[in-house]
Amino acid sequence: MNTQLMTLVDPYVVHTLQSVVGNMLIVETTKDTIRGKLIEVKPDHIVLTAGDSTFFVRIQQIVTIMPDR
């Protein structure tokens, strides 16, 4: 039996996130809110650092993104 993995990619969100790599953001997810620096953007997740912690957030779980000024 062949198993195929599939994920939905929103290219507009990925492109917009790539334009703010290195910036401080407030990312609201379906579970909580994270304030941190956007380090990396992949087709299915982003990487944020906040203090000494690193967060990997699935793009499908993101509700809103705002600049943290």
All heavy atoms as TSV, in Angstrom:
chain	resi	resn	atom	element	x	y	z
A	1	MET	N	N	0.849	-1.190	0.000
A	1	MET	CA	C	0.000	0.000	0.000
A	1	MET	C	C	0.888	1.244	0.000
A	1	MET	O	O	1.797	1.366	0.802
A	1	MET	CB	C	-0.888	-0.013	1.240
A	1	MET	CG	C	-1.704	1.235	1.362
A	1	MET	SD	S	-3.094	1.143	2.495
A	1	MET	CE	C	-2.341	1.228	4.065
A	2	ASN	N	N	0.634	2.152	-0.913
A	2	ASN	CA	C	1.362	3.406	-0.985
A	2	ASN	C	C	0.644	4.459	-0.157
A	2	ASN	O	O	-0.555	4.653	-0.294
A	2	ASN	CB	C	1.462	3.906	-2.429
A	2	ASN	CG	C	2.432	3.098	-3.239
A	2	ASN	OD1	O	3.350	2.503	-2.681
A	2	ASN	ND2	N	2.252	3.078	-4.548
A	3	THR	N	N	1.397	5.133	0.685
A	3	THR	CA	C	0.853	6.219	1.483
A	3	THR	C	C	1.407	7.528	0.947
A	3	THR	O	O	2.617	7.663	0.783
A	3	THR	CB	C	1.235	6.064	2.961
A	3	THR	OG1	O	0.763	4.809	3.416
A	3	THR	CG2	C	0.647	7.177	3.789
A	4	GLN	N	N	0.538	8.457	0.669
A	4	GLN	CA	C	0.961	9.764	0.196
A	4	GLN	C	C	0.633	10.805	1.249
A	4	GLN	O	O	-0.469	10.826	1.789
A	4	GLN	CB	C	0.264	10.122	-1.107
A	4	GLN	CG	C	0.665	9.248	-2.264
A	4	GLN	CD	C	0.010	9.702	-3.556
A	4	GLN	OE1	O	-0.706	10.702	-3.598
A	4	GLN	NE2	N	0.261	8.972	-4.620
A	5	LEU	N	N	1.617	11.636	1.533
A	5	LEU	CA	C	1.398	12.740	2.457
A	5	LEU	C	C	1.074	13.982	1.646
A	5	LEU	O	O	1.654	14.223	0.595
A	5	LEU	CB	C	2.640	12.981	3.310
A	5	LEU	CG	C	3.059	11.814	4.187
A	5	LEU	CD1	C	4.349	12.156	4.909
A	5	LEU	CD2	C	1.966	11.464	5.173
A	6	MET	N	N	0.144	14.773	2.173
A	6	MET	CA	C	-0.272	15.968	1.466
A	6	MET	C	C	-0.414	17.108	2.469
A	6	MET	O	O	-0.898	16.908	3.577
A	6	MET	CB	C	-1.608	15.718	0.777
A	6	MET	CG	C	-2.122	16.877	-0.005
A	6	MET	SD	S	-3.797	16.599	-0.565
A	6	MET	CE	C	-3.496	16.011	-2.188
A	7	THR	N	N	0.019	18.291	2.077
A	7	THR	CA	C	-0.183	19.466	2.904
A	7	THR	C	C	-0.649	20.604	2.003
A	7	THR	O	O	-0.267	20.675	0.837
A	7	THR	CB	C	1.099	19.860	3.667
A	7	THR	OG1	O	0.814	20.969	4.516
A	7	THR	CG2	C	2.225	20.230	2.733
A	8	LEU	N	N	-1.474	21.458	2.538
A	8	LEU	CA	C	-1.941	22.616	1.785
A	8	LEU	C	C	-0.972	23.771	2.007
A	8	LEU	O	O	-0.582	24.041	3.138
A	8	LEU	CB	C	-3.342	23.000	2.230
A	8	LEU	CG	C	-4.415	21.946	2.006
A	8	LEU	CD1	C	-5.740	22.414	2.586
A	8	LEU	CD2	C	-4.570	21.625	0.542
A	9	VAL	N	N	-0.596	24.427	0.944
A	9	VAL	CA	C	0.320	25.554	1.019
A	9	VAL	C	C	-0.414	26.780	0.520
A	9	VAL	O	O	-1.044	26.742	-0.548
A	9	VAL	CB	C	1.576	25.305	0.163
A	9	VAL	CG1	C	2.481	26.527	0.157
A	9	VAL	CG2	C	2.316	24.079	0.656
A	10	ASP	N	N	-0.341	27.844	1.287
A	10	ASP	CA	C	-0.918	29.111	0.856
A	10	ASP	C	C	0.233	29.991	0.387
A	10	ASP	O	O	0.933	30.598	1.209
A	10	ASP	CB	C	-1.677	29.772	2.000
A	10	ASP	CG	C	-2.449	30.993	1.551
A	10	ASP	OD1	O	-2.087	31.587	0.512
A	10	ASP	OD2	O	-3.411	31.358	2.239
A	11	PRO	N	N	0.494	30.060	-0.908
A	11	PRO	CA	C	1.673	30.780	-1.395
A	11	PRO	C	C	1.670	32.269	-1.060
A	11	PRO	O	O	2.739	32.860	-0.897
A	11	PRO	CB	C	1.635	30.566	-2.913
A	11	PRO	CG	C	0.226	30.181	-3.220
A	11	PRO	CD	C	-0.301	29.495	-1.990
A	12	TYR	N	N	0.505	32.876	-0.922
A	12	TYR	CA	C	0.460	34.295	-0.575
A	12	TYR	C	C	0.945	34.519	0.852
A	12	TYR	O	O	1.686	35.471	1.120
A	12	TYR	CB	C	-0.958	34.857	-0.752
A	12	TYR	CG	C	-1.412	34.828	-2.186
A	12	TYR	CD1	C	-2.345	33.895	-2.621
A	12	TYR	CD2	C	-0.897	35.728	-3.115
A	12	TYR	CE1	C	-2.758	33.860	-3.941
A	12	TYR	CE2	C	-1.303	35.702	-4.440
A	12	TYR	CZ	C	-2.230	34.756	-4.845
A	12	TYR	OH	O	-2.627	34.721	-6.150
A	13	VAL	N	N	0.549	33.660	1.768
A	13	VAL	CA	C	0.992	33.788	3.156
A	13	VAL	C	C	2.492	33.522	3.238
A	13	VAL	O	O	3.231	34.267	3.894
A	13	VAL	CB	C	0.206	32.831	4.081
A	13	VAL	CG1	C	0.782	32.842	5.485
A	13	VAL	CG2	C	-1.262	33.219	4.109
A	14	VAL	N	N	2.959	32.484	2.572
A	14	VAL	CA	C	4.390	32.157	2.591
A	14	VAL	C	C	5.197	33.328	2.025
A	14	VAL	O	O	6.199	33.748	2.616
A	14	VAL	CB	C	4.665	30.863	1.801
A	14	VAL	CG1	C	6.160	30.641	1.616
A	14	VAL	CG2	C	4.040	29.670	2.507
A	15	HIS	N	N	4.772	33.881	0.903
A	15	HIS	CA	C	5.480	35.005	0.287
A	15	HIS	C	C	5.504	36.219	1.218
A	15	HIS	O	O	6.549	36.870	1.384
A	15	HIS	CB	C	4.822	35.370	-1.044
A	15	HIS	CG	C	5.467	36.528	-1.726
A	15	HIS	ND1	N	6.700	36.462	-2.327
A	15	HIS	CD2	C	5.044	37.798	-1.880
A	15	HIS	CE1	C	7.008	37.642	-2.819
A	15	HIS	NE2	N	6.023	38.471	-2.571
A	16	THR	N	N	4.384	36.536	1.828
A	16	THR	CA	C	4.315	37.676	2.741
A	16	THR	C	C	5.214	37.459	3.953
A	16	THR	O	O	5.951	38.369	4.369
A	16	THR	CB	C	2.866	37.928	3.192
A	16	THR	OG1	O	2.075	38.192	2.029
A	16	THR	CG2	C	2.781	39.100	4.149
A	17	LEU	N	N	5.185	36.256	4.521
A	17	LEU	CA	C	6.054	35.945	5.663
A	17	LEU	C	C	7.530	36.044	5.280
A	17	LEU	O	O	8.346	36.549	6.058
A	17	LEU	CB	C	5.734	34.561	6.216
A	17	LEU	CG	C	4.447	34.454	7.016
A	17	LEU	CD1	C	4.059	32.994	7.207
A	17	LEU	CD2	C	4.590	35.158	8.356
A	18	GLN	N	N	7.887	35.594	4.092
A	18	GLN	CA	C	9.284	35.679	3.656
A	18	GLN	C	C	9.755	37.125	3.581
A	18	GLN	O	O	10.927	37.413	3.802
A	18	GLN	CB	C	9.469	34.987	2.302
A	18	GLN	CG	C	9.396	33.483	2.415
A	18	GLN	CD	C	9.374	32.784	1.063
A	18	GLN	OE1	O	8.985	33.375	0.052
A	18	GLN	NE2	N	9.763	31.524	1.056
A	19	SER	N	N	8.843	38.048	3.332
A	19	SER	CA	C	9.219	39.464	3.225
A	19	SER	C	C	9.501	40.100	4.585
A	19	SER	O	O	10.031	41.208	4.633
A	19	SER	CB	C	8.131	40.255	2.486
A	19	SER	OG	O	6.990	40.445	3.308
A	20	VAL	N	N	9.138	39.423	5.676
A	20	VAL	CA	C	9.372	39.992	7.011
A	20	VAL	C	C	10.306	39.123	7.869
A	20	VAL	O	O	10.348	39.270	9.090
A	20	VAL	CB	C	8.040	40.266	7.759
A	20	VAL	CG1	C	7.259	41.369	7.067
A	20	VAL	CG2	C	7.200	39.007	7.901
A	21	VAL	N	N	11.068	38.228	7.226
A	21	VAL	CA	C	12.056	37.431	7.969
A	21	VAL	C	C	13.044	38.389	8.635
A	21	VAL	O	O	13.489	39.362	8.038
A	21	VAL	CB	C	12.799	36.453	7.037
A	21	VAL	CG1	C	14.015	35.836	7.728
A	21	VAL	CG2	C	11.862	35.357	6.570
A	22	GLY	N	N	13.346	38.134	9.895
A	22	GLY	CA	C	14.245	38.992	10.667
A	22	GLY	C	C	13.520	40.020	11.519
A	22	GLY	O	O	14.121	40.658	12.370
A	23	ASN	N	N	12.224	40.186	11.300
A	23	ASN	CA	C	11.433	41.159	12.054
A	23	ASN	C	C	10.796	40.520	13.281
A	23	ASN	O	O	10.563	39.316	13.329
A	23	ASN	CB	C	10.326	41.752	11.182
A	23	ASN	CG	C	10.869	42.641	10.091
A	23	ASN	OD1	O	12.049	42.934	10.016
A	23	ASN	ND2	N	9.986	43.067	9.199
A	24	MET	N	N	10.478	41.359	14.253
A	24	MET	CA	C	9.736	40.930	15.438
A	24	MET	C	C	8.257	40.912	15.091
A	24	MET	O	O	7.735	41.868	14.506
A	24	MET	CB	C	9.988	41.884	16.604
A	24	MET	CG	C	11.432	41.897	17.084
A	24	MET	SD	S	11.969	40.317	17.743
A	24	MET	CE	C	10.938	40.188	19.204
A	25	LEU	N	N	7.595	39.805	15.431
A	25	LEU	CA	C	6.183	39.634	15.097
A	25	LEU	C	C	5.386	39.169	16.305
A	25	LEU	O	O	5.935	38.597	17.244
A	25	LEU	CB	C	6.014	38.576	13.993
A	25	LEU	CG	C	6.701	38.806	12.666
A	25	LEU	CD1	C	6.481	37.605	11.760
A	25	LEU	CD2	C	6.194	40.069	12.009
A	26	ILE	N	N	4.089	39.407	16.243
A	26	ILE	CA	C	3.132	38.806	17.161
A	26	ILE	C	C	2.323	37.838	16.312
A	26	ILE	O	O	1.653	38.253	15.367
A	26	ILE	CB	C	2.204	39.860	17.796
A	26	ILE	CG1	C	3.026	40.906	18.544
A	26	ILE	CG2	C	1.188	39.186	18.719
A	26	ILE	CD1	C	2.221	42.122	18.968
A	27	VAL	N	N	2.432	36.548	16.637
A	27	VAL	CA	C	1.755	35.513	15.866
A	27	VAL	C	C	0.678	34.885	16.747
A	27	VAL	O	O	0.981	34.277	17.766
A	27	VAL	CB	C	2.743	34.438	15.376
A	27	VAL	CG1	C	2.013	33.354	14.605
A	27	VAL	CG2	C	3.831	35.071	14.509
A	28	GLU	N	N	-0.564	35.077	16.357
A	28	GLU	CA	C	-1.683	34.463	17.078
A	28	GLU	C	C	-2.029	33.155	16.384
A	28	GLU	O	O	-2.264	33.125	15.176
A	28	GLU	CB	C	-2.890	35.390	17.072
A	28	GLU	CG	C	-4.076	34.817	17.811
A	28	GLU	CD	C	-5.321	35.673	17.678
A	28	GLU	OE1	O	-5.263	36.770	17.105
A	28	GLU	OE2	O	-6.379	35.211	18.134
A	29	THR	N	N	-2.023	32.071	17.146
A	29	THR	CA	C	-2.382	30.769	16.598
A	29	THR	C	C	-3.721	30.341	17.177
A	29	THR	O	O	-4.300	31.033	18.017
A	29	THR	CB	C	-1.317	29.705	16.941
A	29	THR	OG1	O	-1.361	29.418	18.339
A	29	THR	CG2	C	0.069	30.166	16.537
A	30	THR	N	N	-4.176	29.183	16.744
A	30	THR	CA	C	-5.434	28.658	17.274
A	30	THR	C	C	-5.296	28.280	18.740
A	30	THR	O	O	-6.305	28.111	19.422
A	30	THR	CB	C	-5.876	27.429	16.474
A	30	THR	OG1	O	-4.828	26.451	16.492
A	30	THR	CG2	C	-6.203	27.796	15.035
A	31	LYS	N	N	-4.057	28.190	19.243
A	31	LYS	CA	C	-3.829	27.776	20.620
A	31	LYS	C	C	-3.379	28.915	21.534
A	31	LYS	O	O	-3.837	29.030	22.654
A	31	LYS	CB	C	-2.789	26.654	20.644
A	31	LYS	CG	C	-2.634	25.989	21.959
A	31	LYS	CD	C	-1.753	24.769	21.831
A	31	LYS	CE	C	-1.697	24.043	23.155
A	31	LYS	NZ	N	-0.934	22.810	23.062
A	32	ASP	N	N	-2.431	29.759	21.076
A	32	ASP	CA	C	-1.919	30.837	21.912
A	32	ASP	C	C	-1.292	31.919	21.041
A	32	ASP	O	O	-1.412	31.895	19.827
A	32	ASP	CB	C	-0.914	30.313	22.948
A	32	ASP	CG	C	0.238	29.538	22.320
A	32	ASP	OD1	O	0.409	29.594	21.091
A	32	ASP	OD2	O	0.963	28.865	23.072
A	33	THR	N	N	-0.627	32.880	21.679
A	33	THR	CA	C	0.027	33.978	20.968
A	33	THR	C	C	1.512	33.952	21.295
A	33	THR	O	O	1.891	33.771	22.449
A	33	THR	CB	C	-0.585	35.329	21.383
A	33	THR	OG1	O	-1.978	35.315	21.059
A	33	THR	CG2	C	0.080	36.486	20.661
A	34	ILE	N	N	2.346	34.137	20.264
A	34	ILE	CA	C	3.798	34.137	20.439
A	34	ILE	C	C	4.348	35.453	19.917
A	34	ILE	O	O	4.023	35.879	18.809
A	34	ILE	CB	C	4.448	32.968	19.667
A	34	ILE	CG1	C	3.837	31.639	20.078
A	34	ILE	CG2	C	5.960	32.960	19.875
A	34	ILE	CD1	C	4.203	30.490	19.155
A	35	ARG	N	N	5.195	36.092	20.731
A	35	ARG	CA	C	5.919	37.291	20.297
A	35	ARG	C	C	7.365	36.876	20.108
A	35	ARG	O	O	7.996	36.367	21.030
A	35	ARG	CB	C	5.879	38.383	21.369
A	35	ARG	CG	C	4.538	39.007	21.554
A	35	ARG	CD	C	4.568	39.992	22.730
A	35	ARG	NE	N	3.281	40.597	22.870
A	35	ARG	CZ	C	3.020	41.874	22.585
A	35	ARG	NH1	N	3.989	42.658	22.172
A	35	ARG	NH2	N	1.809	42.349	22.716
A	36	GLY	N	N	7.883	37.077	18.906
A	36	GLY	CA	C	9.261	36.676	18.674
A	36	GLY	C	C	9.770	37.129	17.322
A	36	GLY	O	O	9.060	37.762	16.544
A	37	LYS	N	N	11.025	36.792	17.067
A	37	LYS	CA	C	11.689	37.151	15.822
A	37	LYS	C	C	11.504	36.022	14.815
A	37	LYS	O	O	11.769	34.858	15.123
A	37	LYS	CB	C	13.173	37.384	16.076
A	37	LYS	CG	C	13.933	37.871	14.876
A	37	LYS	CD	C	15.367	38.190	15.267
A	37	LYS	CE	C	16.104	38.801	14.097
A	37	LYS	NZ	N	17.486	39.157	14.476
A	38	LEU	N	N	11.041	36.380	13.625
A	38	LEU	CA	C	10.855	35.399	12.568
A	38	LEU	C	C	12.217	35.052	11.976
A	38	LEU	O	O	12.908	35.906	11.429
A	38	LEU	CB	C	9.924	35.949	11.488
A	38	LEU	CG	C	9.617	35.024	10.322
A	38	LEU	CD1	C	8.925	33.745	10.795
A	38	LEU	CD2	C	8.766	35.735	9.292
A	39	ILE	N	N	12.596	33.782	12.111
A	39	ILE	CA	C	13.911	33.331	11.678
A	39	ILE	C	C	13.867	32.679	10.298
A	39	ILE	O	O	14.766	32.859	9.481
A	39	ILE	CB	C	14.492	32.326	12.704
A	39	ILE	CG1	C	14.613	32.988	14.069
A	39	ILE	CG2	C	15.830	31.766	12.252
A	39	ILE	CD1	C	15.509	34.213	14.079
A	40	GLU	N	N	12.822	31.904	10.046
A	40	GLU	CA	C	12.778	31.121	8.810
A	40	GLU	C	C	11.335	30.841	8.414
A	40	GLU	O	O	10.465	30.728	9.269
A	40	GLU	CB	C	13.519	29.800	9.035
A	40	GLU	CG	C	13.771	28.986	7.815
A	40	GLU	CD	C	14.662	27.789	8.101
A	40	GLU	OE1	O	15.010	27.524	9.261
A	40	GLU	OE2	O	14.992	27.101	7.118
A	41	VAL	N	N	11.103	30.721	7.112
A	41	VAL	CA	C	9.777	30.396	6.578
A	41	VAL	C	C	9.917	29.188	5.658
A	41	VAL	O	O	10.734	29.187	4.738
A	41	VAL	CB	C	9.171	31.576	5.791
A	41	VAL	CG1	C	7.810	31.214	5.222
A	41	VAL	CG2	C	9.082	32.818	6.660
A	42	LYS	N	N	9.134	28.164	5.906
A	42	LYS	CA	C	9.058	26.980	5.057
A	42	LYS	C	C	7.639	26.913	4.500
A	42	LYS	O	O	6.747	27.623	4.964
A	42	LYS	CB	C	9.360	25.713	5.870
A	42	LYS	CG	C	10.751	25.693	6.451
A	42	LYS	CD	C	11.784	25.519	5.365
A	42	LYS	CE	C	13.168	25.377	5.967
A	42	LYS	NZ	N	14.185	25.268	4.956
A	43	PRO	N	N	7.382	26.064	3.504
A	43	PRO	CA	C	6.029	26.010	2.933
A	43	PRO	C	C	4.942	25.648	3.938
A	43	PRO	O	O	3.790	26.059	3.770
A	43	PRO	CB	C	6.145	24.926	1.853
A	43	PRO	CG	C	7.587	24.910	1.486
A	43	PRO	CD	C	8.319	25.232	2.757
A	44	ASP	N	N	5.289	24.902	5.002
A	44	ASP	CA	C	4.261	24.460	5.948
A	44	ASP	C	C	4.426	24.991	7.363
A	44	ASP	O	O	3.541	24.816	8.186
A	44	ASP	CB	C	4.216	22.932	5.992
A	44	ASP	CG	C	5.509	22.332	6.531
A	44	ASP	OD1	O	6.559	23.002	6.446
A	44	ASP	OD2	O	5.471	21.207	7.034
A	45	HIS	N	N	5.546	25.665	7.680
A	45	HIS	CA	C	5.742	26.170	9.034
A	45	HIS	C	C	6.700	27.360	9.050
A	45	HIS	O	O	7.388	27.621	8.061
A	45	HIS	CB	C	6.262	25.073	9.967
A	45	HIS	CG	C	7.687	24.677	9.728
A	45	HIS	ND1	N	8.050	23.787	8.734
A	45	HIS	CD2	C	8.833	25.052	10.330
A	45	HIS	CE1	C	9.362	23.620	8.747
A	45	HIS	NE2	N	9.867	24.381	9.702
A	46	ILE	N	N	6.685	28.070	10.180
A	46	ILE	CA	C	7.643	29.156	10.399
A	46	ILE	C	C	8.440	28.841	11.650
A	46	ILE	O	O	8.025	28.035	12.492
A	46	ILE	CB	C	6.945	30.531	10.541
A	46	ILE	CG1	C	6.004	30.559	11.764
A	46	ILE	CG2	C	6.217	30.904	9.261
A	46	ILE	CD1	C	5.432	31.946	12.063
A	47	VAL	N	N	9.602	29.501	11.767
A	47	VAL	CA	C	10.445	29.347	12.947
A	47	VAL	C	C	10.581	30.722	13.590
A	47	VAL	O	O	10.977	31.691	12.931
A	47	VAL	CB	C	11.836	28.796	12.575
A	47	VAL	CG1	C	12.687	28.619	13.824
A	47	VAL	CG2	C	11.710	27.488	11.807
A	48	LEU	N	N	10.204	30.798	14.870
A	48	LEU	CA	C	10.306	32.035	15.654
A	48	LEU	C	C	11.229	31.796	16.832
A	48	LEU	O	O	11.235	30.698	17.404
A	48	LEU	CB	C	8.948	32.439	16.218
A	48	LEU	CG	C	7.854	32.893	15.288
A	48	LEU	CD1	C	6.525	32.924	16.020
A	48	LEU	CD2	C	8.155	34.263	14.750
A	49	THR	N	N	11.984	32.836	17.221
A	49	THR	CA	C	12.721	32.760	18.480
A	49	THR	C	C	12.162	33.820	19.416
A	49	THR	O	O	11.870	34.939	19.005
A	49	THR	CB	C	14.233	32.984	18.292
A	49	THR	OG1	O	14.460	34.250	17.691
A	49	THR	CG2	C	14.858	31.891	17.455
A	50	ALA	N	N	12.002	33.426	20.673
A	50	ALA	CA	C	11.533	34.338	21.718
A	50	ALA	C	C	12.395	34.063	22.943
A	50	ALA	O	O	12.307	32.983	23.527
A	50	ALA	CB	C	10.066	34.113	22.025
A	51	GLY	N	N	13.265	34.998	23.268
A	51	GLY	CA	C	14.209	34.756	24.360
A	51	GLY	C	C	15.143	33.628	23.961
A	51	GLY	O	O	15.720	33.630	22.871
A	52	ASP	N	N	15.247	32.631	24.828
A	52	ASP	CA	C	16.099	31.465	24.551
A	52	ASP	C	C	15.325	30.316	23.915
A	52	ASP	O	O	15.872	29.229	23.750
A	52	ASP	CB	C	16.741	30.971	25.856
A	52	ASP	CG	C	17.731	31.978	26.422
A	52	ASP	OD1	O	18.283	32.773	25.632
A	52	ASP	OD2	O	17.960	31.967	27.639
A	53	SER	N	N	14.063	30.550	23.573
A	53	SER	CA	C	13.213	29.475	23.042
A	53	SER	C	C	13.022	29.608	21.538
A	53	SER	O	O	12.978	30.705	20.988
A	53	SER	CB	C	11.845	29.502	23.718
A	53	SER	OG	O	11.982	29.315	25.109
A	54	THR	N	N	12.893	28.458	20.893
A	54	THR	CA	C	12.596	28.401	19.467
A	54	THR	C	C	11.239	27.742	19.286
A	54	THR	O	O	10.961	26.716	19.903
A	54	THR	CB	C	13.670	27.586	18.717
A	54	THR	OG1	O	14.948	28.189	18.943
A	54	THR	CG2	C	13.389	27.541	17.231
A	55	PHE	N	N	10.402	28.348	18.466
A	55	PHE	CA	C	9.061	27.834	18.216
A	55	PHE	C	C	8.912	27.494	16.735
A	55	PHE	O	O	9.294	28.289	15.878
A	55	PHE	CB	C	7.995	28.861	18.597
A	55	PHE	CG	C	7.984	29.196	20.060
A	55	PHE	CD1	C	8.774	30.222	20.559
A	55	PHE	CD2	C	7.196	28.476	20.937
A	55	PHE	CE1	C	8.763	30.532	21.909
A	55	PHE	CE2	C	7.184	28.777	22.291
A	55	PHE	CZ	C	7.979	29.804	22.777
A	56	PHE	N	N	8.353	26.339	16.467
A	56	PHE	CA	C	8.024	25.911	15.115
A	56	PHE	C	C	6.496	25.925	15.025
A	56	PHE	O	O	5.831	25.161	15.712
A	56	PHE	CB	C	8.568	24.507	14.848
A	56	PHE	CG	C	10.066	24.433	14.974
A	56	PHE	CD1	C	10.662	24.211	16.202
A	56	PHE	CD2	C	10.863	24.612	13.859
A	56	PHE	CE1	C	12.035	24.147	16.331
A	56	PHE	CE2	C	12.246	24.549	13.972
A	56	PHE	CZ	C	12.828	24.323	15.212
A	57	VAL	N	N	5.961	26.796	14.200
A	57	VAL	CA	C	4.516	27.006	14.131
A	57	VAL	C	C	4.018	26.620	12.746
A	57	VAL	O	O	4.501	27.160	11.735
A	57	VAL	CB	C	4.155	28.483	14.424
A	57	VAL	CG1	C	2.653	28.693	14.372
A	57	VAL	CG2	C	4.731	28.932	15.763
A	58	ARG	N	N	3.052	25.708	12.690
A	58	ARG	CA	C	2.449	25.343	11.408
A	58	ARG	C	C	1.663	26.524	10.864
A	58	ARG	O	O	0.874	27.146	11.578
A	58	ARG	CB	C	1.516	24.152	11.582
A	58	ARG	CG	C	2.266	22.876	11.906
A	58	ARG	CD	C	1.357	21.690	11.969
A	58	ARG	NE	N	0.700	21.504	10.672
A	58	ARG	CZ	C	-0.532	21.022	10.544
A	58	ARG	NH1	N	-1.239	20.687	11.592
A	58	ARG	NH2	N	-1.055	20.861	9.349
A	59	ILE	N	N	1.863	26.831	9.610
A	59	ILE	CA	C	1.179	27.961	8.988
A	59	ILE	C	C	-0.332	27.771	9.040
A	59	ILE	O	O	-1.079	28.734	9.225
A	59	ILE	CB	C	1.695	28.183	7.553
A	59	ILE	CG1	C	3.133	28.716	7.612
A	59	ILE	CG2	C	0.789	29.135	6.779
A	59	ILE	CD1	C	3.812	28.886	6.276
A	60	GLN	N	N	-0.806	26.539	8.934
A	60	GLN	CA	C	-2.247	26.281	8.985
A	60	GLN	C	C	-2.850	26.629	10.347
A	60	GLN	O	O	-4.063	26.792	10.454
A	60	GLN	CB	C	-2.532	24.824	8.649
A	60	GLN	CG	C	-2.249	24.477	7.216
A	60	GLN	CD	C	-2.474	23.003	6.926
A	60	GLN	OE1	O	-2.525	22.177	7.836
A	60	GLN	NE2	N	-2.611	22.679	5.660
A	61	GLN	N	N	-2.023	26.746	11.382
A	61	GLN	CA	C	-2.513	27.073	12.721
A	61	GLN	C	C	-2.499	28.580	13.002
A	61	GLN	O	O	-2.964	29.015	14.044
A	61	GLN	CB	C	-1.685	26.349	13.781
A	61	GLN	CG	C	-1.762	24.840	13.669
A	61	GLN	CD	C	-3.160	24.316	13.879
A	61	GLN	OE1	O	-3.847	24.710	14.794
A	61	GLN	NE2	N	-3.600	23.433	12.989
A	62	ILE	N	N	-1.945	29.374	12.086
A	62	ILE	CA	C	-1.847	30.818	12.303
A	62	ILE	C	C	-3.179	31.482	11.995
A	62	ILE	O	O	-3.795	31.235	10.962
A	62	ILE	CB	C	-0.737	31.430	11.421
A	62	ILE	CG1	C	0.631	30.864	11.855
A	62	ILE	CG2	C	-0.744	32.955	11.510
A	62	ILE	CD1	C	1.765	31.287	10.964
A	63	VAL	N	N	-3.614	32.340	12.932
A	63	VAL	CA	C	-4.858	33.102	12.766
A	63	VAL	C	C	-4.533	34.518	12.272
A	63	VAL	O	O	-5.090	34.967	11.280
A	63	VAL	CB	C	-5.661	33.156	14.090
A	63	VAL	CG1	C	-6.903	33.997	13.921
A	63	VAL	CG2	C	-5.984	31.755	14.571
A	64	THR	N	N	-3.623	35.205	12.978
A	64	THR	CA	C	-3.202	36.556	12.557
A	64	THR	C	C	-1.718	36.731	12.813
A	64	THR	O	O	-1.134	36.074	13.666
A	64	THR	CB	C	-3.961	37.671	13.323
A	64	THR	OG1	O	-3.691	37.540	14.724
A	64	THR	CG2	C	-5.455	37.619	13.086
A	65	ILE	N	N	-1.150	37.688	12.076
A	65	ILE	CA	C	0.266	38.072	12.249
A	65	ILE	C	C	0.307	39.585	12.260
A	65	ILE	O	O	-0.289	40.229	11.394
A	65	ILE	CB	C	1.122	37.539	11.095
A	65	ILE	CG1	C	0.992	36.027	10.981
A	65	ILE	CG2	C	2.584	37.958	11.267
A	65	ILE	CD1	C	1.481	35.478	9.674
A	66	MET	N	N	1.018	40.129	13.260
A	66	MET	CA	C	1.151	41.578	13.365
A	66	MET	C	C	2.603	41.927	13.658
A	66	MET	O	O	3.297	41.153	14.320
A	66	MET	CB	C	0.294	42.127	14.505
A	66	MET	CG	C	-1.175	41.898	14.348
A	66	MET	SD	S	-2.092	42.387	15.822
A	66	MET	CE	C	-1.792	40.953	16.863
A	67	PRO	N	N	3.060	43.091	13.197
A	67	PRO	CA	C	4.413	43.527	13.588
A	67	PRO	C	C	4.433	43.834	15.076
A	67	PRO	O	O	3.443	44.333	15.625
A	67	PRO	CB	C	4.673	44.778	12.751
A	67	PRO	CG	C	3.338	45.188	12.211
A	67	PRO	CD	C	2.410	44.024	12.294
A	68	ASP	N	N	5.537	43.523	15.746
A	68	ASP	CA	C	5.706	43.832	17.170
A	68	ASP	C	C	6.704	44.977	17.269
A	68	ASP	O	O	7.897	44.787	17.143
A	68	ASP	CB	C	6.207	42.593	17.927
A	68	ASP	CG	C	6.240	42.804	19.428
A	68	ASP	OD1	O	5.700	43.816	19.902
A	68	ASP	OD2	O	6.816	41.945	20.118
A	69	ARG	N	N	6.181	46.162	17.462
A	69	ARG	CA	C	7.038	47.351	17.466
A	69	ARG	C	C	7.410	47.747	18.851
A	69	ARG	O	O	6.788	47.802	19.760
A	69	ARG	CB	C	6.333	48.490	16.773
A	69	ARG	CG	C	6.043	48.104	15.347
A	69	ARG	CD	C	5.320	49.198	14.628
A	69	ARG	NE	N	4.780	48.653	13.391
A	69	ARG	CZ	C	5.144	49.095	12.207
A	69	ARG	NH1	N	5.982	50.059	12.081
A	69	ARG	NH2	N	4.634	48.556	11.139
